[in-house]
């Protein structure tokens, strides 16, 4: 079942360099393979990516998307470490700022 989606970093801060986009595509292909799915198209811009994923009906789309999102955060966190002081700062690119107590 084909499904398309757009992943956008929160606030569109523009963290996607060519290196990060290549790494994102690589890890997202691996995630799709683990789920028995196929990443048919991957296109990235400076502030978002487009995915076209073909997946079997037995796969819960919410689990697949959650895993793709986690993979994207991991792919972005390594190249961004000089810019980000903590993992929470990197995650905030995709999920918003950490909650204050």
N, C-alpha and C positions, 0 to 999 in steps of 0.2 A: 504494500500500500504506500504510494508516494506521499510525502508530506514535505512542505517547504516551510522554512522559518527564517526569521531574522533575529540574530543575537545582537543586542545593543548594550554597550557599557552604560551604566547609570550616569546621567548627566552628560553623556557623549563627550568625555574628556579627551578622546582621541589617542588612546595608548597603542593602537595597532600599527606597528612598523612592519616592513616587509618580512623581517626575521620572525616577528611574533605571528604574523599571518601564516607563514610557512609551518611554524611549530603548531599552531592551532589546527591547521588542516591535518597535519600528521596525527596528532593525538585524537582528533575527532574521527578520523578514519579508523584508528585502532578501536575506539569505543564502539563504533558502528559494527565492526567485525565481531567484537565480543558479544554483541546483541543479535548477531545473525542478520544485521542490516547492511545496507550499502550507502555510502556517501556518494551520491551521483554527481553533485555539483557543489563547489565551494568557491565563493567569491568574497573578497574582503575589500573594504574601504578603510579609510583612516579611523572612522568611528563606529563601524558596524560590520557584521559579516552576514552573508546569505548562505543558507544550506538547503540542499534538496536531498532528502533521505528517503530511501525505499526500505521499508521494514516489514517483517512478517506480521500477520494479524495477531499472533500470540504475544507479541511484545507490547507491554503497556507504554504508551507514548509518554506518559508522565515520568516513568523511570528512565527512558531513553533520553529525554530532554534534560532531566536532572543530571544524568551522567555526563552528557555533552557540556552542560554548563560548568560542572565541576572540573572537567578536563580543560575547558577554556580558562578557568581561573588558574589552574595549575600551569598551563602553558604561558600565561601572561606573567605570573608571579616571578618566575626565574629571571627573565630579562628586565623586569621592572624593579628588582630588588635595590639597585642603587638609588632609585627615585622613591621607593616606599620604605618607610621605617619598620613596618610590621606587616604580617600577613593580613591583619584586619584592614590596613590601608589598601592593600591590593584587592581584597574582597569588596571593599566599598566601591570600587570601580564598577562592579557588576550589580551590587545589591544595595548601594546607598551607604551613607555614613554610618559608623557604628553608633549604637544607642548610648547616650550619656546617662550616667547613674546619678 
